[in-house]
Amino acid sequence: MIQGPADGLRIMGVDPGSRVTGYGLLEKERGRIRFVVCGVIKAPARWPFAARLKTIYDGLCEVIEKQAPAVMAVEDIFVAINPRSALKLGHARGMAILAASQHGLAIHEYSPRLIKQAVVGYGQADKGQVQQMVRVLLRLSALPSQDAADALAVSYCHANLST
């Protein structure tokens, strides 16, 4: 887990996955966006699917309780090539929305294309480009993992589109 300074409106971005769920928190204060924390919640593939979902839910609840965000931004559903993978992703996304809802957070959803445009300037950017731009935009000393970078990108998108 990478951490930084904190005060202001906290935005939690989530990149849901059934094995690895990324999270990233930013603060927006007087038009400035600052990095707070990012990380991943890992659920081993060998675990039953229901146990992985519980791990995601519990992990996100722990981050919410510790970091006290005001809002959660999450990537909207997209059409996947594999319907089974899309369904699993939908379940993981549901855990994120449930965790946010049960903690009273406002929930905002953004399309993958809009998120990439907000961070990279190009809606078809690849994960590596998003990861590198997140590091540059947030002035991070280290490259976050791809899942954490994707979550930070969701937060960044919301920070730029919110008032």
N, C-alpha and C positions, 0 to 999 in steps of 0.2 A: 504494500500500500504506500503510495506517494502522498505526502501531505504538504500543505502550504498555509499562509495566513488566512484569517477568516473574520469577516463582519460585513453585513449587508443582506440583500435579498438572495437567498440560496436557491439554486436551481439544480435539481438532481436529474441527470440524464441516465437512461438505462438502455443497454444493448442486450436484449434477451436472447438466451440460448439455452438449450436443454442440458448442455454439459458445462458451458462456461457463460456466465452472464456478467457483462461489464457494467460498471457504474462510474459516474464521474460527476463531481459537484463543482459548480462555479458560483461566484458571487457577482451580482451586478449592482453597482452603486454609482450614482451620478454618471451614468453612461459608460463607466469603466467595467470591464469584465476581468475578474481575477480567478485564478485557479485555487481550489480548496483541497480537494482530495480525489483520488481515483483508485480503482482496483478491480478485482474480479472475484466472483463467487464460483467456485468449482464444485461440480457434482460428478463423481466418477461414472463413466459410461457403463461399468459393470453393475451399478446399482439399479434396482427396479425404477421404472420411470416415475412412479408416484413419490419415491424417496428423493429423487432428484428435484422434483417440483417443490417438495417441502424444504429442501436445502436452499433452493433459490428464494422462496418466500421468507424463510427464517433469516437468511443472510441480508436480504433487502430491508427487512424490518429492523435488523440490528443497525444497519447503516443509517436508516431514517431516524431511529431513536438517538443515535450518537451525534449525527450531523445536523439534525433539525432543519431540513430543507422546507421551503414554503410551497414549492411546486415540483412535479415530476414531468419530464418530457420523455417520451418513448417513441421509437420508430413505429410507424404505421405498418399494417400488414402489407406484404408485397407478394406477388405471384411467384412461387418457387417452381422449379422444374419438377421436383419430387413432391407429390402431394402429402406423403407421410411426413416428410421433413417440415413442410409448411404447417401441418397440424401440430407437430411437437413444438415448433416455434410459437404457434398461437397459444399453446398451453403455458409455456414459459412467460410469454407476454402477459397472459392473464394473471399469473402470480405477481408480476410487477404492478399491474393495475390494482389488484386486490390489496397488496401491501400499502400502496399509496392511498387508496380509498379508505382503508381502515385507520390510517393515521391522519386523515383529514386533509390530504394534499390535493391541490388542484392538479388535474391531469391534462396534458397537452400532447397531441399526436402529430407527427410530421412524417412526410413521405421520405423514403431513402434519397430520392433525387433532390428534394429541397434541402435536406441536411447536407448533402455533398456540395450543393451550390453555395450554401452558407459558409462552408469551411474552405473548400478548394476553388470554388468559382465555376465548377464544371460538374453537372449532374451525373456523369458517367465515370467519375473518378474511381480508382481502385482503392483497396484497403490501405495499401502502402502510402499512397498520396494523402489520404485522409490522416493517417498516423503522423506523417511528417509535417503536415500543415498544422495539426493540433499542437505539436511540439513547438512550432515556430510562433503561432498566434498566441499561445499561452505562456511563451517564454520558459518552457520546461527545460531543465538541465539534462534530462534523460528522455529517451523515447518510451512512451507508455506502451503496454501491450496493445495488440490490435483491438481486442475487445474493450479495454479501458479507453483507448483512443476513440473508438466508435461511440461510446457512451458520452465522452466529453464533447464530441461533435454534435450529438443530439442536444446537450446542454447549451452549447455555443449557438446553435441554430435558434433555440428558444430565446436566449438572451438577446440576440439580434432582432428577433421578430416581436418581442414583447415591449411594452411601453415602460 
